[in-house]
């Protein structure tokens, strides 16, 4: 992978992380869930929670 592609990938990941954080702070749960697949799950083992 080229260094330009690596930088572009990291930029996209950071933008997704920012979008995810903003959606949670705004309590926009549809936008918060949008990056996940319909059959996906979010597991948080440190608090023993799972959302499907």
Order of alpha helices (4+ residues) and beta strands (2+ residues): alpha-alpha-beta-beta
